[in-house]
Amino acid sequence: MKQIPIVPEGTRLKQGATYLDLHAEHPQSFTARANMVAGPDNWYVPKTDVTYPPWNYLIGVREPARLDATQEAIDEQ
């Protein structure tokens, strides 16, 4: 998880970019609007800063081929 970048509080999100709020009860990816800013209760992860295997894991994908991992490694997480 150390390789997952979190947008600092007060940072304006890039309009049209995809993010995931890891602090949300049920995290879902979303497209940012121009007026969005990271608040103190947001753990926004920008999709552009994360490679596909970790991003896929964060959004709930568990297919080994899409995670670049073996099924045994996935089951251990």
C-alpha positions, -999 to +999 in steps of 0.1 A: +000+000+000+030+023+003+030+026-035-005+040-035-003+078-037-029+099-018-038+134-030-028+159-002-056+178+015-063+211-003-052+198-037-076+207-065-085+175-085-080+175-122-112+180-141-121+148-160-095+127-142-105+094-125-100+090-087-109+066-060-116+077-024-102+050-002-117+066+029-152+062+016-174+035+032-178+019-003-150+032-025-160+037-061-140+054-089-154+087-101-146+115-126-136+147-110-153+180-117-135+213-119-145+226-085-134+195-065-107+198-038-093+170-015-107+175+020-094+163+053-117+132+051-107+122+016-080+097+006-082+103-031-061+081-053-055+094-089-058+066-114-031+081-135-005+076-107-012+039-101-004+010-124-032-013-135-026-043-112-029-022-079-057+000-094-077-031-104-072-046-069-084-013-053-116-013-074-124-049-065-111-069-094-099-103-083-090-120-116-054-131-114-046-121-150-058-085-143-039-083-111-006-097-125-006-122-096-013-158-089-046-169-073-028-180-042-013-145-036-048-130-041-064-154-016-038-144+010-047-107+008 
